[in-house]
Amino acid sequence: MNFIDTVQITVAAGNGGNGRVSFRQEKFVSKGGPDGGDGGKGGDVVLVASWNQNTLARFRFQKELHAAPGGAGTPQRKHGRNGGDLLVDVPVGTVAVREDGTAAADLTEDGQQVVIARGGKGGYGNAHFVSSTRQAPKFAEKGEPGEAFTLRLELKMIADVGLVGLPNAGKSTFLARTSNARPEIADYPFTTLVPNLGMVPVDAETSLLFADIPGLIEGASQGKGLGHEFLRHIERTAVIVHLIDAYDSDVARAYATVRDELRLHDAALLERPEIVALTKVEGLDAEIIADQLQQLRAVAGTDTPLYAVSAQAGTGLKELLYGVKAAVMAARAAQAAEEAVQPDEAIPVHTLPERDATWTVEKTDAGFVVRGLAIERFAQRTDFSNEEAVQRLRDIMHRQGITRELGRQGIAAGDAVHIGAYALPY
C-alpha cells in the first residue's frame, strides 16, 4: 500500500428527517387529531484513531465521506429512524484541519473518537404543534441539514524515537537490524522514499517505537528533496537520534545541516532531547573514529550523548539502545510532570451550538438581512411552500423582537427579508 500522509476530503453529516403532516384516520372517528411524527436525526461523521492504520492511502480515491440521513416521521406519532453514524478509521497521530487552518481534531490515542461533522436534527411533525389555539396544524418542520465542509487530514507519526540524517546515513539499515521493520535497502546511493516504523526491543522489559524519517538535504524545509514532506513526523517524537555517516567528508557539517533544517521547520525541535551516533564505523581505525567524534562534540556540545556504531557488524548497538531508552524515559517523565501542572487543552471541535438566540438585522440594497444561528436554523426547518409554516416563522421573529427591529429600520410592505438562504416578503 502506498504511503500517503496528507489528503483533502469532503465530509458531510446526514440531514435530519422531515417531520410528517398526518391526521388520525380511524373507523367511527370523523375528525381524528394530528398525529404526524418527528423526523430522525442525521448521522454524525466520526473519526476513530486506530493502530491498525498506518497511512491515509484509503482516502486517495475515497474523497467524500457521507453519513446516513435521518428518516421522515410517520403517522401515529412514530419517530423517524436516526441515521447511522459513519465511523472512519484513521491512523493514530492524525490531525484534522479545516479550510481556515484551524485544527478540528488531534487523534493521539488508539480508540479515540471525535465527532468531526454533526448530523442535522429531525424536523417536528404536526403533532408537535398542537395547542389550545392551534388544534389542527397542517404543517411540519423540515429536517435540519447536516454539517458539510472540506477537511485536510495530516498524519504525524507518534514514535518514541525519530531517526534523522542525510541520505545514506544508515537509518534504514539500523532499523532493519534492530527491529522487525523491513525498509528498502540498497548497496548504492539511495534514500528511503517513505517513513518507516519499527518496534525495537531494548531489554526484556522495554521496547521502543522508532520512526525512520526519510533523508533530509540542505534546503529541505523550503521544499527541496523529499525530506520536507516528512518533517512533520518528527514533531511527536520524544527523542531525536542523529545518524552521521562516518565516511562523510565533514561529519560536523552533516550534523549541523540536519539541525538547521529541523530549526527552520520548527525551532522547538532544537529543544528536544537528542543523541548523535556515528554510523558505519566497521573497518575504520580507532584514531579516525575518535577524531570524528571529537569533531561532532565540538558542534553538539558536552551534554549530547555520542556513540559510534555499526549496524552491519552490530558494534555499539546495545550501548546506543540503552542510552536511547534512558533519554526516552526521562523525556516522557518530564512531559508527564509538565502535563500534571499544566494539562494540555483539548483541541476544540467546531460544532453547531445548541443555544444561541442572538441576532442582527442589516438593511441592504437587496432588502433586509437577518443573521443569527437560532433564527437561521428555524428558517432551515421551515417549509416555505406551506403558509402555516411560514406564519410560524413570522411568529418566532415577532417573539424574538426581530419584527420590531425591522420596523425600526424602516421596512415596508413587500420588502424582502433574507434569513440565511431563504427570503420571505414582509
LUMSEVO-765267 format. One record per residue (C-alpha): residue number from 1; z negated, x, y negated. Coordinates in pm, whole numbers, plus 32768, in hexadecimal, padded with zeros to 4 digits. Layout:
N
+---------+------+------+-------+
! drenvex !   up ! east ! north !
+---------+------+------+-------+
!     NUM !    Z !    X !     Y !
...
+---------+------+------+-------+
This chain:
426
+---------+------+------+-------+
! drenvex !   up ! east ! north !
+---------+------+------+-------+
!       1 ! 8000 ! 8000 !  8000 !
!       2 ! 805B ! 8081 !  7EA4 !
!       3 ! 7F3B ! 80E3 !  7DC5 !
!       4 ! 7F39 ! 8002 !  7C91 !
!       5 ! 7E15 ! 801C !  7BA0 !
!       6 ! 7E87 ! 7F4B !  7A78 !
!       7 ! 7F3E ! 7DFE !  7A72 !
!       8 ! 7F76 ! 7CDC !  7985 !
!       9 ! 7F58 ! 7B7E !  7A11 !
!      10 ! 7F43 ! 7A15 !  799E !
!      11 ! 7E15 ! 7948 !  7A08 !
!      12 ! 7E02 ! 77CF !  79EE !
!      13 ! 7CD8 ! 76FE !  7A54 !
!      14 ! 7D15 ! 759F !  7AD8 !
!      15 ! 7D3E ! 7478 !  79EF !
!      16 ! 7C3F ! 7363 !  7A05 !
!      17 ! 7CAC ! 7220 !  7AAD !
!      18 ! 7CF9 ! 70EC !  79DD !
!      19 ! 7C07 ! 6FCA !  79D0 !
!      20 ! 7C7D ! 6E81 !  7A62 !
!      21 ! 7CB5 ! 6D32 !  79B9 !
!      22 ! 7C5E ! 6C2C !  7ABE !
!      23 ! 7BB7 ! 6AD7 !  7ADF !
!      24 ! 7B0D ! 6A3E !  7C0B !
!      25 ! 7BF1 ! 6961 !  7CD6 !
!      26 ! 7B2B ! 689E !  7DD5 !
!      27 ! 7B5C ! 674E !  7E76 !
!      28 ! 7AAE ! 6637 !  7DBA !
!      29 ! 7A6E ! 6723 !  7C92 !
!      30 ! 7B59 ! 66B4 !  7B7C !
!      31 ! 7AF6 ! 67B5 !  7A78 !
!      32 ! 7A7A ! 68F4 !  7B1F !
!      33 ! 79E9 ! 69F8 !  7A38 !
!      34 ! 7A75 ! 6B55 !  79F8 !
!      35 ! 7A47 ! 6C41 !  7B1D !
!      36 ! 7B27 ! 6D6D !  7AD3 !
!      37 ! 7A91 ! 6EB3 !  7B50 !
!      38 ! 7A77 ! 7004 !  7AA0 !
!      39 ! 7B68 ! 7122 !  7AE2 !
!      40 ! 7AFC ! 7259 !  7B9E !
!      41 ! 7ABD ! 73AD !  7B01 !
!      42 ! 7BCE ! 74B2 !  7B14 !
!      43 ! 7B93 ! 75E9 !  7BE5 !
!      44 ! 7B1C ! 7731 !  7B4D !
!      45 ! 7BC4 ! 7884 !  7B76 !
!      46 ! 7ABC ! 7971 !  7BFD !
!      47 ! 7ADA ! 7AEB !  7C24 !
!      48 ! 7A1A ! 7B77 !  7D4F !
!      49 ! 79D4 ! 7CEC !  7D71 !
!      50 ! 7A0D ! 7D75 !  7ECF !
!      51 ! 79FC ! 7ECC !  7F6B !
!      52 ! 7B10 ! 7E55 !  8055 !
!      53 ! 7C04 ! 7E72 !  7F33 !
!      54 ! 7C64 ! 7FC4 !  7EA7 !
!      55 ! 7D98 ! 7F78 !  7DD6 !
!      56 ! 7E28 ! 7E66 !  7CFA !
!      57 ! 7F76 ! 7E76 !  7DB1 !
!      58 ! 7F64 ! 7D07 !  7E1F !
!      59 ! 7F90 ! 7CA2 !  7CB2 !
!      60 ! 80D0 ! 7D66 !  7C8F !
!      61 ! 8190 ! 7C36 !  7D08 !
!      62 ! 8081 ! 7B2B !  7CE5 !
!      63 ! 8084 ! 7B12 !  7B6C !
!      64 ! 7FF8 ! 79B3 !  7B4A !
!      65 ! 7EAF ! 792A !  7BCA !
!      66 ! 7E7F ! 77B1 !  7BC1 !
!      67 ! 7D4B ! 76F1 !  7C2E !
!      68 ! 7D6C ! 758E !  7CB7 !
!      69 ! 7D5F ! 7465 !  7BC7 !
!      70 ! 7C60 ! 7351 !  7BE2 !
!      71 ! 7CC3 ! 7205 !  7C7B !
!      72 ! 7CE7 ! 70C3 !  7BB4 !
!      73 ! 7BD7 ! 6FBD !  7BC0 !
!      74 ! 7C10 ! 6E8E !  7C9E !
!      75 ! 7BA0 ! 6D21 !  7C9E !
!      76 ! 7A43 ! 6CB8 !  7D06 !
!      77 ! 79B8 ! 6DC7 !  7C1E !
!      78 ! 7A19 ! 6ED7 !  7D13 !
!      79 ! 7A13 ! 7036 !  7C86 !
!      80 ! 7B4F ! 7104 !  7CAE !
!      81 ! 7B32 ! 723B !  7D85 !
!      82 ! 7AD5 ! 7382 !  7CDA !
!      83 ! 7BDF ! 748E !  7CE3 !
!      84 ! 7B8B ! 75B4 !  7DC4 !
!      85 ! 7B2F ! 76FC !  7D1C !
!      86 ! 7C24 ! 781B !  7D46 !
!      87 ! 7B66 ! 794D !  7DC6 !
!      88 ! 7C26 ! 7A8D !  7D80 !
!      89 ! 7BBA ! 7BD0 !  7E2A !
!      90 ! 7BD4 ! 7D08 !  7D53 !
!      91 ! 7B57 ! 7E6C !  7D8F !
!      92 ! 79F9 ! 7ECA !  7D24 !
!      93 ! 7A21 ! 7F72 !  7BD3 !
!      94 ! 7B1D ! 7E79 !  7B48 !
!      95 ! 7B0C ! 7E26 !  79D6 !
!      96 ! 7BB2 ! 7CEA !  7951 !
!      97 ! 7C2E ! 7D0C !  77EB !
!      98 ! 7CB0 ! 7BF7 !  7709 !
!      99 ! 7DE1 ! 7C0C !  7629 !
!     100 ! 7D09 ! 7C62 !  74FB !
!     101 ! 7C7B ! 7D8F !  75B5 !
!     102 ! 7B21 ! 7CFF !  75F8 !
!     103 ! 7A91 ! 7D23 !  7754 !
!     104 ! 7A69 ! 7BD9 !  780A !
!     105 ! 79C8 ! 7C61 !  7947 !
!     106 ! 7955 ! 7DA9 !  79DE !
!     107 ! 792D ! 7D97 !  7B57 !
!     108 ! 7859 ! 7EBB !  7BCD !
!     109 ! 77AB ! 7E37 !  7D08 !
!     110 ! 7831 ! 7DC1 !  7E55 !
!     111 ! 782B ! 7C45 !  7E66 !
!     112 ! 7800 ! 7C18 !  7CEF !
!     113 ! 78AE ! 7ADE !  7C6F !
!     114 ! 791D ! 7A85 !  7B0F !
!     115 ! 79BC ! 793D !  7A9F !
!     116 ! 7ADE ! 79C1 !  79D4 !
!     117 ! 7B84 ! 7873 !  797E !
!     118 ! 7ACE ! 7728 !  7985 !
!     119 ! 7B6A ! 75E7 !  7A01 !
!     120 ! 7B89 ! 74BA !  791E !
!     121 ! 7A9A ! 7395 !  7933 !
!     122 ! 7B13 ! 7252 !  79C9 !
!     123 ! 7B53 ! 712A !  78E3 !
!     124 ! 7A71 ! 6FF9 !  78E8 !
!     125 ! 7AF4 ! 6EBB !  7989 !
!     126 ! 7AE5 ! 6D71 !  78D0 !
!     127 ! 79A4 ! 6D0E !  7985 !
!     128 ! 78F9 ! 6E20 !  78BA !
!     129 ! 7940 ! 6D71 !  776F !
!     130 ! 78A8 ! 6C1D !  77B6 !
!     131 ! 77AF ! 6BAF !  76A9 !
!     132 ! 7726 ! 6A70 !  7614 !
!     133 ! 7843 ! 6A6A !  7518 !
!     134 ! 7954 ! 6AF5 !  75FD !
!     135 ! 793C ! 6A3C !  7746 !
!     136 ! 7AA2 ! 6A6C !  77C1 !
!     137 ! 7B23 ! 6BC0 !  774A !
!     138 ! 7C91 ! 6BF2 !  77A0 !
!     139 ! 7C9B ! 6D69 !  7770 !
!     140 ! 7C25 ! 6EA5 !  781C !
!     141 ! 7C16 ! 7014 !  77C3 !
!     142 ! 7D11 ! 7119 !  782B !
!     143 ! 7C94 ! 724B !  78E0 !
!     144 ! 7C49 ! 737F !  7813 !
!     145 ! 7D39 ! 74A8 !  7838 !
!     146 ! 7CB1 ! 75D8 !  78EC !
!     147 ! 7CA0 ! 7728 !  783E !
!     148 ! 7DE3 ! 77F0 !  7856 !
!     149 ! 7E2F ! 7949 !  77C9 !
!     150 ! 7EBB ! 7AA0 !  7810 !
!     151 ! 7DCD ! 7B9E !  78A5 !
!     152 ! 7DE8 ! 7D13 !  78E4 !
!     153 ! 7D36 ! 7D9D !  7A14 !
!     154 ! 7CD4 ! 7F0C !  7A16 !
!     155 ! 7C3E ! 7FC1 !  7B3E !
!     156 ! 7B41 ! 80D0 !  7AF5 !
!     157 ! 7ACE ! 8171 !  7C37 !
!     158 ! 7958 ! 8178 !  7C72 !
!     159 ! 78FB ! 82BC !  7D1D !
!     160 ! 77D6 ! 83AB !  7D26 !
!     161 ! 78B0 ! 84D9 !  7CE3 !
!     162 ! 79FA ! 8509 !  7C2D !
!     163 ! 7AD1 ! 8633 !  7C92 !
!     164 ! 7BA1 ! 86B7 !  7B6F !
!     165 ! 7C7D ! 87E3 !  7B3E !
!     166 ! 7DDD ! 8855 !  7AF3 !
!     167 ! 7EF0 ! 8810 !  7BF1 !
!     168 ! 7EC8 ! 88DF !  7D30 !
!     169 ! 7D57 ! 8922 !  7CF0 !
!     170 ! 7D10 ! 88B8 !  7E57 !
!     171 ! 7C75 ! 8761 !  7E1C !
!     172 ! 7D33 ! 86B2 !  7F34 !
!     173 ! 7CEF ! 87CC !  8029 !
!     174 ! 7B7E ! 87C5 !  7FD0 !
!     175 ! 7B6D ! 864A !  8000 !
!     176 ! 7C28 ! 8659 !  814A !
!     177 ! 7B40 ! 876A !  81CD !
!     178 ! 79F8 ! 86C5 !  8169 !
!     179 ! 7A3E ! 8550 !  8197 !
!     180 ! 7AFE ! 8450 !  8261 !
!     181 ! 7C09 ! 8434 !  8152 !
!     182 ! 7D68 ! 84A6 !  81A9 !
!     183 ! 7E19 ! 84F3 !  8061 !
!     184 ! 7F75 ! 858C !  8064 !
!     185 ! 7F6A ! 8707 !  8069 !
!     186 ! 8093 ! 87F0 !  8049 !
!     187 ! 80C4 ! 8968 !  8071 !
!     188 ! 8190 ! 897A !  7F31 !
!     189 ! 8143 ! 8929 !  7DC4 !
!     190 ! 80E3 ! 87BB !  7DD4 !
!     191 ! 7FFC ! 86C9 !  7D29 !
!     192 ! 7F5D ! 858B !  7DAC !
!     193 ! 8006 ! 8456 !  7D1F !
!     194 ! 7EE7 ! 835F !  7D51 !
!     195 ! 7D6B ! 8375 !  7D4A !
!     196 ! 7CC3 ! 8395 !  7E9C !
!     197 ! 7B66 ! 8333 !  7F0A !
!     198 ! 7AA2 ! 83DA !  801F !
!     199 ! 7940 ! 83B1 !  80A4 !
!     200 ! 78AD ! 850D !  80CB !
!     201 ! 777E ! 8539 !  81AF !
!     202 ! 768E ! 8637 !  8119 !
!     203 ! 7574 ! 8623 !  8216 !
!     204 ! 74E4 ! 852C !  8310 !
!     205 ! 745B ! 844D !  81F9 !
!     206 ! 755D ! 846A !  80E7 !
!     207 ! 76D0 ! 8425 !  80BC !
!     208 ! 777D ! 842D !  7F6B !
!     209 ! 78BA ! 837E !  7EF8 !
!     210 ! 79B0 ! 8478 !  7E66 !
!     211 ! 7ADF ! 8417 !  7D90 !
!     212 ! 7C01 ! 8508 !  7D7E !
!     213 ! 7C99 ! 84D7 !  7C24 !
!     214 ! 7E0A ! 8540 !  7C1D !
!     215 ! 7E57 ! 868B !  7B76 !
!     216 ! 7E2F ! 869C !  7A01 !
!     217 ! 7F08 ! 8773 !  7921 !
!     218 ! 7EE7 ! 87D6 !  77B7 !
!     219 ! 7F3E ! 86A5 !  76E6 !
!     220 ! 7EE8 ! 85AB !  77F9 !
!     221 ! 7E10 ! 84DD !  770C !
!     222 ! 7F44 ! 84B0 !  762E !
!     223 ! 8018 ! 8438 !  7750 !
!     224 ! 80A9 ! 8576 !  77E2 !
!     225 ! 80C7 ! 858C !  795C !
!     226 ! 8021 ! 8495 !  7A45 !
!     227 ! 7EB4 ! 84EC !  7A09 !
!     228 ! 7E95 ! 8410 !  78D4 !
!     229 ! 7ED3 ! 82DC !  79AB !
!     230 ! 7D98 ! 8324 !  7A74 !
!     231 ! 7CA4 ! 83AC !  7973 !
!     232 ! 7BF6 ! 8258 !  796E !
!     233 ! 7B82 ! 8297 !  7AD3 !
!     234 ! 7AA0 ! 83B3 !  7A66 !
!     235 ! 79D9 ! 82D1 !  797B !
!     236 ! 78F6 ! 823D !  7A88 !
!     237 ! 78A2 ! 8376 !  7B4D !
!     238 ! 7741 ! 8400 !  7B43 !
!     239 ! 77A4 ! 8570 !  7B60 !
!     240 ! 78E8 ! 8628 !  7B13 !
!     241 ! 794E ! 8748 !  7BF3 !
!     242 ! 7A52 ! 8835 !  7B64 !
!     243 ! 7B24 ! 88E9 !  7C68 !
!     244 ! 7BC7 ! 8A2A !  7BE5 !
!     245 ! 7CD6 ! 8ADF !  7CA6 !
!     246 ! 7C64 ! 8C46 !  7CDD !
!     247 ! 7DD3 ! 8CB3 !  7CCD !
!     248 ! 7DFB ! 8C2A !  7B6C !
!     249 ! 7E44 ! 8D43 !  7A7A !
!     250 ! 7D3B ! 8CC5 !  7986 !
!     251 ! 7C28 ! 8BFB !  7A30 !
!     252 ! 7B64 ! 8BD0 !  78ED !
!     253 ! 7C90 ! 8B36 !  783E !
!     254 ! 7CD0 ! 8A4E !  7968 !
!     255 ! 7B6D ! 89CC !  794E !
!     256 ! 7B7F ! 89A6 !  77D3 !
!     257 ! 7CCC ! 88EC !  77EA !
!     258 ! 7C3E ! 87DE !  78CB !
!     259 ! 7B03 ! 87C1 !  77F5 !
!     260 ! 7BDA ! 878F !  76BF !
!     261 ! 7C9D ! 8675 !  7765 !
!     262 ! 7B5B ! 85CA !  77CE !
!     263 ! 7AD6 ! 85EA !  766B !
!     264 ! 7C12 ! 855A !  75D0 !
!     265 ! 7C05 ! 8432 !  76C1 !
!     266 ! 7A91 ! 83EE !  768F !
!     267 ! 79A8 ! 84E5 !  75E6 !
!     268 ! 7880 ! 8451 !  76A4 !
!     269 ! 790B ! 84EE !  77E2 !
!     270 ! 78A1 ! 8644 !  7768 !
!     271 ! 7738 ! 85CE !  7780 !
!     272 ! 7764 ! 857C !  78F1 !
!     273 ! 76BD ! 8670 !  79E7 !
!     274 ! 77C2 ! 875F !  7A6D !
!     275 ! 77ED ! 886C !  7B73 !
!     276 ! 78FD ! 8976 !  7B7C !
!     277 ! 798A ! 89F7 !  7CC5 !
!     278 ! 7A7D ! 8B17 !  7CE8 !
!     279 ! 7B64 ! 8ABA !  7E0A !
!     280 ! 7C47 ! 8B70 !  7F00 !
!     281 ! 7B6B ! 8CA6 !  7F05 !
!     282 ! 7BC5 ! 8CFD !  806D !
!     283 ! 7C55 ! 8E5B !  8080 !
!     284 ! 7BE8 ! 8EBF !  7F21 !
!     285 ! 7B0C ! 8FEE !  7EE5 !
!     286 ! 79A5 ! 8FAB !  7E80 !
!     287 ! 79DB ! 906B !  7D3B !
!     288 ! 7AFE ! 8F89 !  7CD8 !
!     289 ! 7A33 ! 8E50 !  7D25 !
!     290 ! 7909 ! 8ED5 !  7C60 !
!     291 ! 79E9 ! 8F25 !  7B34 !
!     292 ! 7A81 ! 8DC8 !  7B34 !
!     293 ! 792B ! 8D24 !  7B4F !
!     294 ! 78BC ! 8DF6 !  7A27 !
!     295 ! 79E8 ! 8D7B !  795E !
!     296 ! 798E ! 8C14 !  79B4 !
!     297 ! 7823 ! 8C4D !  795C !
!     298 ! 788B ! 8CC0 !  7801 !
!     299 ! 792C ! 8B6E !  77B5 !
!     300 ! 785F ! 8A83 !  788F !
!     301 ! 770C ! 8AF8 !  7816 !
!     302 ! 75D5 ! 8B5B !  78D1 !
!     303 ! 756F ! 89F8 !  7930 !
!     304 ! 76AA ! 89A6 !  79F4 !
!     305 ! 7693 ! 89F5 !  7B6A !
!     306 ! 77AB ! 8AD7 !  7BE9 !
!     307 ! 7826 ! 8AF8 !  7D50 !
!     308 ! 7936 ! 8BB6 !  7E05 !
!     309 ! 79C9 ! 8AF2 !  7F29 !
!     310 ! 7AE9 ! 8AE4 !  801D !
!     311 ! 7B46 ! 8994 !  80B3 !
!     312 ! 7C2E ! 8A3F !  81AA !
!     313 ! 7B28 ! 8B30 !  822E !
!     314 ! 79F9 ! 8A52 !  81ED !
!     315 ! 7956 ! 8B5D !  8119 !
!     316 ! 784A ! 8AE6 !  8025 !
!     317 ! 7885 ! 8971 !  8065 !
!     318 ! 7727 ! 892A !  80E3 !
!     319 ! 7684 ! 89CD !  7FB6 !
!     320 ! 776E ! 8912 !  7EC9 !
!     321 ! 7729 ! 87C0 !  7F6A !
!     322 ! 75B0 ! 87F1 !  7F57 !
!     323 ! 75D5 ! 884A !  7DE8 !
!     324 ! 76A9 ! 8715 !  7DAE !
!     325 ! 75A8 ! 863C !  7E61 !
!     326 ! 748F ! 86BC !  7D82 !
!     327 ! 755F ! 867E !  7C49 !
!     328 ! 75BE ! 851D !  7CB2 !
!     329 ! 7458 ! 84BE !  7D09 !
!     330 ! 73DD ! 8543 !  7BBB !
!     331 ! 74F2 ! 848B !  7AFE !
!     332 ! 74AF ! 8341 !  7BB0 !
!     333 ! 7339 ! 8361 !  7B74 !
!     334 ! 7371 ! 83A2 !  7A03 !
!     335 ! 745C ! 8278 !  79F0 !
!     336 ! 735F ! 8194 !  7A9B !
!     337 ! 724C ! 8204 !  79AF !
!     338 ! 7328 ! 81C5 !  787F !
!     339 ! 738B ! 806B !  78FA !
!     340 ! 721E ! 8015 !  7935 !
!     341 ! 71D1 ! 8060 !  77C9 !
!     342 ! 7318 ! 7FD7 !  773B !
!     343 ! 73BE ! 7EF5 !  783B !
!     344 ! 7536 ! 7ED8 !  7818 !
!     345 ! 75A9 ! 7D98 !  7777 !
!     346 ! 7694 ! 7CD2 !  7850 !
!     347 ! 77F6 ! 7CC0 !  77CD !
!     348 ! 781D ! 7B60 !  773E !
!     349 ! 7918 ! 7A80 !  77EB !
!     350 ! 79D6 ! 799F !  76FF !
!     351 ! 79AF ! 7833 !  7763 !
!     352 ! 79C6 ! 76E9 !  76AD !
!     353 ! 7870 ! 769A !  7614 !
!     354 ! 77DC ! 7556 !  7692 !
!     355 ! 7762 ! 74DF !  753F !
!     356 ! 77F0 ! 7536 !  73EA !
!     357 ! 7816 ! 740C !  7303 !
!     358 ! 7871 ! 74D3 !  71CB !
!     359 ! 79BE ! 7481 !  7127 !
!     360 ! 7A92 ! 74C9 !  6FF4 !
!     361 ! 7B9B ! 7405 !  6F38 !
!     362 ! 7CB9 ! 74B1 !  6E80 !
!     363 ! 7DC7 ! 7410 !  6DAB !
!     364 ! 7F1F ! 74A8 !  6DE9 !
!     365 ! 808A ! 7459 !  6D98 !
!     366 ! 80B0 ! 73BB !  6EF2 !
!     367 ! 7F7F ! 72DE !  6EC9 !
!     368 ! 7E0F ! 7309 !  6F14 !
!     369 ! 7D9F ! 73FB !  7026 !
!     370 ! 7C55 ! 73BC !  70D8 !
!     371 ! 7BC7 ! 74E2 !  719A !
!     372 ! 7A98 ! 74ED !  7279 !
!     373 ! 7A56 ! 7529 !  73E7 !
!     374 ! 79B9 ! 73D7 !  7433 !
!     375 ! 7AB1 ! 72FD !  7376 !
!     376 ! 7BDB ! 73BE !  7400 !
!     377 ! 7B5A ! 7388 !  7560 !
!     378 ! 7B35 ! 7214 !  751A !
!     379 ! 7C9F ! 7213 !  74A3 !
!     380 ! 7D0F ! 72C6 !  75E0 !
!     381 ! 7C72 ! 71B5 !  76B2 !
!     382 ! 7D04 ! 7097 !  75E3 !
!     383 ! 7E2C ! 6FCE !  7662 !
!     384 ! 7EF2 ! 6FAB !  751E !
!     385 ! 7FD7 ! 6EA8 !  75BB !
!     386 ! 7EAB ! 6DBB !  75D9 !
!     387 ! 7E37 ! 6D1C !  7492 !
!     388 ! 7CD6 ! 6CE0 !  7514 !
!     389 ! 7CB6 ! 6E4F !  756F !
!     390 ! 7D34 ! 6EB8 !  7418 !
!     391 ! 7C3D ! 6DCB !  7374 !
!     392 ! 7B22 ! 6E6E !  7438 !
!     393 ! 7B8D ! 6FBF !  73AB !
!     394 ! 7B87 ! 6F28 !  724D !
!     395 ! 7A28 ! 6EA3 !  728E !
!     396 ! 79B6 ! 6FFF !  72F8 !
!     397 ! 7A4B ! 7095 !  71BC !
!     398 ! 7992 ! 6F8F !  70EF !
!     399 ! 7843 ! 6FD4 !  7199 !
!     400 ! 7867 ! 714A !  7168 !
!     401 ! 78B4 ! 7124 !  6FF4 !
!     402 ! 7A1A ! 719E !  700F !
!     403 ! 7AAB ! 705A !  6F84 !
!     404 ! 79CB ! 7073 !  6E51 !
!     405 ! 7A3C ! 71DB !  6E14 !
!     406 ! 7BA8 ! 7172 !  6E33 !
!     407 ! 7B6E ! 7069 !  6D2B !
!     408 ! 7AC1 ! 7163 !  6C48 !
!     409 ! 7BF2 ! 7246 !  6C5B !
!     410 ! 7CD7 ! 7129 !  6BF3 !
!     411 ! 7D7A ! 70B5 !  6D35 !
!     412 ! 7E58 ! 6F81 !  6D0F !
!     413 ! 7ED8 ! 6E7D !  6E04 !
!     414 ! 7FF1 ! 6F0B !  6ED7 !
!     415 ! 7F8C ! 7079 !  6EAD !
!     416 ! 7F89 ! 7142 !  6FF0 !
!     417 ! 7E45 ! 71C7 !  7081 !
!     418 ! 7E7B ! 72F1 !  7168 !
!     419 ! 7D75 ! 733D !  7271 !
!     420 ! 7DD6 ! 7461 !  734D !
!     421 ! 7F2F ! 7416 !  73DC !
!     422 ! 7F15 ! 72A3 !  738B !
!     423 ! 7F5A ! 71D4 !  7253 !
!     424 ! 7F02 ! 7070 !  71F4 !
!     425 ! 7F47 ! 6FA8 !  70B7 !
!     426 ! 7E26 ! 6F56 !  6FD5 !
+---------+------+------+-------+
